Amino acid sequence: MPTPHIELRQLGKRLPSGDRMLTILEGVDLRIEAGQSVAIVGPSGSGKSTLLGLIAGLDRPTSGEVWIDGEEISRLSEDRLALLRRHKVGFVFQSFQLLANMTAQENVRLPLELLGQRRPGRRADELLASVGLSERGHHYPSQLSGGEQQRVAIARAFAARPPILLADEPTGNLDSAAGGRVLDLLEELRQGGGSTLVLVTHDPAVATRAQRQIHLRDGRVVADTAEPALRGARLAPRVEE
């Protein structure tokens, strides 16, 4: 069986809360194949955003493992994790996380410059055009609407053509019309680049637009629309040389 883009093995996350430990995630086993679009759904506090942060290497698990393209990332150094995110993972934050002192074009161009790519401005302009903002590239985030800022954030996430795109509540701060356009855009860019898309949402209507829905409750997977063979599949154990 081919190596999945993302695999989680008995993943757990606990945090201290007063004199006890608070369990955020426990015993999560998931396998996500290349090119899939997956929605992680569940009520507030179910561990959705924590799960996404662990996949991205933005946080470290208390127990279990996170595998990206056959590599276990949970114990990588911060420098190695930064390189992995730079080359393999695009992240769309719910709060956009645009740099306020940079224009839209400069925000999109930044990850390309970090990769040392030639003519990053041209690629940034192409992406802004693809999200309908070709005339807004010289504007700063404070001069853009919420929907426009989210589209800039999506363009930035796709700038380096990452094989994996993670989106945390990408429509959470938008009205239904703007949210629908953002979802259309994510799917269009995913299909165009062959990326794997994992998004977190509390909205069932958003979740149904993904090929697969994974439901969390109290830090555990309680439902998964994947085929049983995919749910149970596991990578062979790594053999140390």
Phi and psi in degrees as a GROMACS rama.xvg file:
@    title "Ramachandran Plot"
@    xaxis  label "Phi"
@    yaxis  label "Psi"
@TYPE xy
-65.1083  152.737  PRO-2
-65.7896  128.478  THR-3
-73.3093  156.521  PRO-4
-63.1589  -42.784  HIS-5
-133.532  131.507  ILE-6
-139.672  133.6  GLU-7
-114.485  129.465  LEU-8
-119.457  110.7  ARG-9
47.186  45.7859  GLN-10
-73.1856  133.437  LEU-11
-139.37  148.767  GLY-12
-141.827  124.783  LYS-13
-130.477  147.28  ARG-14
-132.052  146.043  LEU-15
-68.89  137.545  PRO-16
-139.055  97.6989  SER-17
67.1212  -124.245  GLY-18
-99.7925  16.3175  ASP-19
-137.572  172.415  ARG-20
-102.282  132.633  MET-21
-98.2599  123.91  LEU-22
-86.1769  118.79  THR-23
-94.0872  -44.5451  ILE-24
-135.582  147.172  LEU-25
-149.751  124.578  GLU-26
62.3525  38.6318  GLY-27
-84.4703  121.04  VAL-28
-118.024  118.623  ASP-29
-144.21  148.385  LEU-30
-131.41  122.178  ARG-31
-120.638  120.118  ILE-32
-81.5593  157.386  GLU-33
-59.5744  134.811  ALA-34
87.5649  -6.78094  GLY-35
-73.1477  152.11  GLN-36
-111.152  124.217  SER-37
-128.532  134.117  VAL-38
-108.828  127.7  ALA-39
-98.0816  117.03  ILE-40
-124.132  161.344  VAL-41
156.798  165.576  GLY-42
-68.673  166.932  PRO-43
-57.5173  134.53  SER-44
87.012  6.17731  GLY-45
-82.9051  -9.1703  SER-46
103.051  11.0809  GLY-47
-61.3117  -54.3742  LYS-48
-67.4807  -34.6857  SER-49
-61.4381  -42.0386  THR-50
-60.8652  -43.5609  LEU-51
-64.5329  -41.4585  LEU-52
-63.5373  -34.283  GLY-53
-70.3591  -39.1707  LEU-54
-62.2217  -38.3859  ILE-55
-78.4832  -9.00884  ALA-56
76.019  16.413  GLY-57
-80.4363  -15.2531  LEU-58
-142.907  162.713  ASP-59
-115.329  140.677  ARG-60
-73.8257  155.659  PRO-61
-77.3649  -32.8425  THR-62
-150.206  161.839  SER-63
84.3803  -172.315  GLY-64
-137.691  149.818  GLU-65
-118.455  123.967  VAL-66
-114.601  131.248  TRP-67
-122.478  119.576  ILE-68
50.075  42.9568  ASP-69
81.0998  4.96128  GLY-70
-114.545  128.876  GLU-71
-80.4525  116.779  GLU-72
-99.0136  -10.2333  ILE-73
-61.7927  -25.4824  SER-74
-111.744  12.8856  ARG-75
-69.9097  153.686  LEU-76
-68.1831  163.893  SER-77
-60.9257  -36.3079  GLU-78
-65.4935  -42.6367  ASP-79
-66.3891  -38.153  ARG-80
-64.5827  -40.3985  LEU-81
-61.9987  -40.7987  ALA-82
-65.5998  -40.7733  LEU-83
-60.5814  -46.7103  LEU-84
-64.2531  -37.7702  ARG-85
-63.9491  -36.3498  ARG-86
-99.234  -26.5445  HIS-87
-120.463  -18.3486  LYS-88
-128.152  125.787  VAL-89
-104.994  140.57  GLY-90
-128.386  126.506  PHE-91
-107.217  112.057  VAL-92
-84.7044  148.581  PHE-93
-60.6801  -36.1595  GLN-94
-94.7278  18.2051  SER-95
73.1513  -50.2069  PHE-96
58.271  37.1323  GLN-97
-78.9097  148.985  LEU-98
-80.2158  118.898  LEU-99
-64.8619  -27.9395  ALA-100
-91.5548  10.0994  ASN-101
-119.993  146.981  MET-102
-70.5437  170.704  THR-103
-57.1738  -44.5307  ALA-104
-64.2213  -39.9364  GLN-105
-67.8844  -35.9466  GLU-106
-62.8313  -42.4482  ASN-107
-71.798  -33.7187  VAL-108
-73.1998  -27.084  ARG-109
-54.8819  -51.2589  LEU-110
-62.5706  -28.2804  PRO-111
-70.4861  -38.1142  LEU-112
-66.4207  -37.8285  GLU-113
-64.2536  -28.7568  LEU-114
-85.5754  -4.84325  LEU-115
72.2748  24.7961  GLY-116
-74.6767  147.417  GLN-117
-76.9941  145.997  ARG-118
50.7272  53.6919  ARG-119
-63.0278  -28.7778  PRO-120
-62.8282  -37.4505  GLY-121
-64.9625  -45.69  ARG-122
-63.1357  -40.2809  ARG-123
-62.4818  -42.8365  ALA-124
-63.744  -39.7579  ASP-125
-63.1255  -42.359  GLU-126
-67.8363  -41.5328  LEU-127
-62.5734  -37.5264  LEU-128
-64.4411  -38.6859  ALA-129
-67.5365  -23.6593  SER-130
-101.933  13.4747  VAL-131
77.1025  26.584  GLY-132
-125.761  31.8691  LEU-133
-62.8535  -24.793  SER-134
-94.3362  2.44775  GLU-135
-116.057  7.12888  ARG-136
-61.2994  -27.4685  GLY-137
-89.1829  0.518922  HIS-138
-87.5425  148.434  HIS-139
-86.2334  159.024  TYR-140
-52.1213  -38.1556  PRO-141
-65.0712  -16.0946  SER-142
-95.8626  2.70358  GLN-143
-112.561  151.582  LEU-144
-72.5645  170.08  SER-145
-59.7418  -43.861  GLY-146
-63.6088  -37.8299  GLY-147
-67.8221  -41.2403  GLU-148
-61.7556  -39.9286  GLN-149
-65.3084  -37.0588  GLN-150
-68.0487  -36.0582  ARG-151
-63.3703  -42.3416  VAL-152
-61.9256  -37.8102  ALA-153
-68.008  -44.2285  ILE-154
-58.7053  -41.8767  ALA-155
-64.5304  -41.0301  ARG-156
-63.8302  -32.2793  ALA-157
-90.1422  -3.53421  PHE-158
-54.4257  -46.3699  ALA-159
-90.1283  13.8261  ALA-160
52.3688  55.4564  ARG-161
-69.6478  143.155  PRO-162
-70.8246  -19.8096  PRO-163
-125.728  129.301  ILE-164
-120.554  127.165  LEU-165
-115.029  134.436  LEU-166
-133.904  122.537  ALA-167
-99.1731  107.95  ASP-168
46.2552  59.4281  GLU-169
-64.7726  -16.4902  PRO-170
-112.764  7.5824  THR-171
-62.4303  -31.5225  GLY-172
-102.419  15.0631  ASN-173
-120.042  154.757  LEU-174
-73.0165  172.242  ASP-175
-63.1769  -37.5617  SER-176
-66.9637  -48.5004  ALA-177
-65.7093  -37.9502  ALA-178
-62.5011  -40.5899  GLY-179
-62.413  -40.1108  GLY-180
-65.9638  -38.413  ARG-181
-64.2935  -42.2894  VAL-182
-64.9118  -41.1038  LEU-183
-58.3245  -42.6938  ASP-184
-66.1543  -44.4919  LEU-185
-58.544  -44.3064  LEU-186
-69.0086  -39.308  GLU-187
-62.421  -45.7912  GLU-188
-69.3138  -36.2908  LEU-189
-61.4963  -47.9453  ARG-190
-66.8988  -38.5359  GLN-191
-64.75  -35.1893  GLY-192
-102.706  -3.6888  GLY-193
68.6698  24.7325  GLY-194
-76.9533  156.971  SER-195
-89.86  127.12  THR-196
-113.799  125.269  LEU-197
-123.565  116.624  VAL-198
-121.211  148.116  LEU-199
-103.122  134.413  VAL-200
-154.303  153.48  THR-201
-103.85  0.228935  HIS-202
-98.7722  113.288  ASP-203
-58.6369  -33.092  PRO-204
-65.4639  -35.9533  ALA-205
-69.9329  -42.2952  VAL-206
-61.5034  -37.1164  ALA-207
-68.3028  -13.0628  THR-208
-80.3888  -12.9144  ARG-209
-84.9253  158.54  ALA-210
-68.8617  -25.8726  GLN-211
-143.934  140.057  ARG-212
-121.605  131.516  GLN-213
-117.393  122.062  ILE-214
-102.442  127.809  HIS-215
-107.566  145.333  LEU-216
-149.773  128.146  ARG-217
52.5417  39.4563  ASP-218
79.482  7.53045  GLY-219
-124.05  152.218  ARG-220
-77.8507  120.699  VAL-221
-110.081  -13.0432  VAL-222
-159.675  148.783  ALA-223
-153.41  123.088  ASP-224
-84.0596  4.88127  THR-225
-67.3239  159.51  ALA-226
-61.7955  144.152  GLU-227
-53.5531  -36.4178  PRO-228
-63.481  -34.736  ALA-229
-74.5317  -39.3043  LEU-230
-60.8912  -41.1042  ARG-231
-90.7836  -9.33817  GLY-232
-66.5588  143.604  ALA-233
-136.279  148.903  ARG-234
-68.6767  150.567  LEU-235
-66.1619  146.541  ALA-236
-59.2493  143.545  PRO-237
-69.4626  135.074  ARG-238
-99.7924  117.88  VAL-239
-75.9351  134.286  GLU-240
